[in-house]
Amino acid sequence: MKIHIKNGRVIDPASAIDQQLDIYISAGHIVGMGSAPANFHANAEIDAAGLVVCPGLVDLSVRLREPGLEYMATLESEMHAAAVGGITSLACPPDTDPPLDEPGLVEMLKFRAKNSPGPRVYPIGALTWKLKGERLTEMAELSEAGCMAFSQADAPIVDTTVLLRAMEYAYTFGFPLWLRPQDYYLARDGVVHDGVVSARFGLPSIPVPAETVALQTILLLVRETKARVHLCRLSSRAGVEMVRRAKEDGLPVTCDVGIHHVHLSEMDTSDFNANCHLIPPLRSQRDRDAIRQALKDGVIDCICSDHAPVDANAKEKPFQESEAGATGVELLLPLTLKWAAETGLSLTQALDRVTRRPAAILGVDAGQLAVGKPADLCLFDPAAGWTVSNKTLASLGKNSPFLGMELQGRVRYTVIDGHIDFKSNHG
């Protein structure tokens, strides 16, 4: 398919482009920017007047709930929701049922995803068998099957010898590890931050040292092994400072934050809204402000949606018994724009956190607009307002802390592999 995108404001953080340019697409790739290649005849035209044309978003944490958890959502529904959100590449954590600990499961997921409309799907393999934290998986075989990195998702590795062996093996073969720092014993049974809300209402809490103790262990082992580690979902000011120092020391670490933690704090849990029951917990306003600043400074490399659709029954329970997680793929772009506007960042700087940077961490050829690159694009109206509601969310998971809020920034087109995968009926 040959597509001509005209009259749009093209923003590409990777090449520092911010200007009105026409883009020409053929055979799944960008074949021209500014001027059409010789003998180019479009099958379709998109008039992008008033729209921003940018690389498709790259999301480092999207739970598709398959295999095994289809009662929460389906692969088809969440891939469609991701496309509605302008996401063209996504990584899915290994905590499916069964976990992604065998090549056959990974190959099945990749096959199903490839044959379904929606973003490119990159599985993250289980680091240990059944995510039990006891025995390493066959990482080489999982890598050959298509795994981009290895993770425990939210499951702990209590035995630090196992973690050390994992890093040694990963370094030897060049595999990246994606680890979420949380000490099992300090976090056990907790549901909120150890702060004002937990003290007032007597909810079991997760203190900041649950993050920093685990983070210190990880960083010490990285220093010992030189393994490449991506730290997932930082939530605390103290954790951010530890990563800042580790980067200054030259350790091979990167990190991300979930979009909800960029905007919310423990005070948002004070009305017992189960949609604010998240992992890691929403922390103090001071922690939230430190995360926003570290994201602006580049200490935190990128933002992800940490998309976790949950069925309504699991969220209708009392806060302490409810299932943790929030839907996020459709909110990643507008909430990133909101953060940027509030902190004085340009559109180019904001989009960098959800395009080029996560693509580099994932290790995929994405997040850039240039001739010869894959034609994965997001076209959005930065001025379009919309209200987050059960009706406006395409995800089967309606569990968002932002229900009822009006946001700005609406995706109008999502182009994946040179095809118009999503076209908005509004505006």
Secondary structure by P-SEA (a helix, b strand, c coil): cbbbbccccccccccccccbbbbbbcccccccccccccccccccccccccbbbcccccccccccccccccccccaaaaaaaaaaacccccccccccccccccaaaaaaaaaaaaaccccbbbbbcccccccccccccaaaaaaaaccccccccccccccaaaaaaaaaaaaaabbbbbbbbccccccccccccccccccccccbbbcaaaaaaaaaaaaaaaaacccbbbbcccccaaaaaaaaaaaaacccccccccccccccccccccccccccccccccccaaaaaaaaaaaaacccccccccbbbbcccccccccccbbbbbbcccaaaaaaaaaaaaacccaaaaaaaccaaaaaaacccccccccccccbbbbbcccbbbbbccccccccccccccccccccccccbbbcccccccccccc
